[in-house]
C-alpha cells in the first residue's frame, strides 16, 4: 500500500506533538538535578550516578521499544496507541517526580529520585520511539520526509526553548502562593510541583491533538534496529564512528554547561533576583538557537561547505566559552554583558544540531558503497542513543562539580529573599566556572581534532559517492 501524502493540518498537528514532548524532556533534563540536589538536599554524586545509569539504560531500551511498536497491530494503528499510553503515563510520572515528599529520609529521597526518574525515562521512550517512527512510515523519501523532519525538529526546539526560558520565572511566581512565611527553597519546591503539572497537562493535550488529527495507514512499514545492529554499523563504517564520537563530545560539552548554568546564576552571578537574570539569559539564548537552526545554517551554507560551517561553529562555541570565563572573572553586574558569550554558544549549538544530523546522513551513503548494505534506520537510531549517553555523562560530570565545590542552597530558616552568592567561597565559584567553561572547551577541541583527522566526506566526495551508487543501481 502506497503512503498518502500528509495534509497541511496533519503536519501542523505533528509539530504540536513535538512542542509538547520536548517541553517535558527539557524540564526533566535541565531541572531534575537542581530540584533533587539543590532544593531537597540529595547528595550530588548519588544524583549523578542515578542520572547516568538511567540514561544509559534508557538508551539501550530504545531498540526494545522499537521492536514492540513494530509488532503492534490495533484498530487504532501501530503508533497512536503507544503515543497515548506513553504520554499519559509519562505525564503522571513527571508530576510525581517533581512532587517528592519533602519529609523523606536522605536514603528515601535517593530511592524516590531513582525510581521516578527511571520510570520517567521508560515511559518517555514509550511515546518518543513511535513519534519519530511516524516520519519514515508516513512519508516518502526526499523533500516530503526532509520537510516533516525539519518541521518537527523546529517545533521541538520551540518546546525546549519555552521551558528553558520560562521555568524559573513561573516557578518563582507560583512559589509565592506557598505563603509568606516559608523559605526560598520551600517556595521553589512548591513552584516546581505545580509547574510540572501544567507542563504534564499541556503535553497530554498536544499529543492528543496529534493522535486525533493524524490518520494511520494500515500497512505502513517500520524497520527497527537492535543494539547489536548499531554497534555493527559503527565497526564497519569508520565515518559513522567519527561522527558519533564528535556528537558525544560536542553534546557532553554543551550539556555540562546547561546543567550548571542555573547554579552559576544562583551562586556566582548572584543577586536577590537571580531568577530574573537567568530568565533573560535563557530568553536571549533560546531565540538565538532557534533562529540559527532555521535561518543561520541555510545562510552559511550558501557560501561555505558543511565542513567549513562545522569548523566555524566549533570556533564560535570556543570563543563563547572563553568570553564567558573572562567576563565571569570580572565584577560583572549586568546580565546583558553575558549576552555576548551566549550569542556565540547558542548560535553554534543550533547549527551544530542540524549539521551533525547532515553528517550522519552522509555516512549512510558511504556505508552502502563500502559494505553493500544501507543502514539508514540503524544509523539514525544511533543518534538518539549517543545523545542520551552524552546527556548522562554530562549530568554525572556536573554532579561531581557540585560535590567538590559544595554548592547547595542550605537555605537559612527565613522567609526573606537572600543573595546566595554572598555565602559561597571564591574557590567554589572558580571551580564552577572552570567546569562549565574550560571542560567544554577541551571537549570541543578533542571533537575538532577527531573530525579533522578522520572525516573525509567532503561535498565533492559525497557527490562522487552518489554517482557511484547510481551507477551500481543502473547496472
Secondary structure by P-SEA (a helix, b strand, c coil): cccccccaaaaaaaaaaaaaaaaaaaaaaccaaaaacccccccaaaaaaaaaaaaaaaaaaaaaaaaaaaaccccccccaaaaaaaaaaaaaaaaaaaaccccccaaaaaaaaaaaaaaaaaaaaacaaaaaacccccccccaaaaaaaaaaaaaaaaaaaaaaccaaaaaaaaaaaccccccaaaaaaaaaaaaaaaaaaaaaaaaaaaaaabbbbcbbbbbbbcaaaaaaaaaacaaaaaaaaaaaaaaaaaaaaaacaaaaaaccccccaaaaaaaaaaaaaaaaaaaaaccaaaaaaacccaaaaaaaaaaaaaaaaaaaaaaaaccccccccaaaaaaaaaaaaaaaaaaaaaaaaaaaaaaaaaccccaaaaaaaaaaaaaaaaaaaaaaaaaaaaaaaccccccccccccccccccccaaaaaaaaaaacaaaaaaaaaaaaaaaacccccaaaaaaaaaaaaaaaac
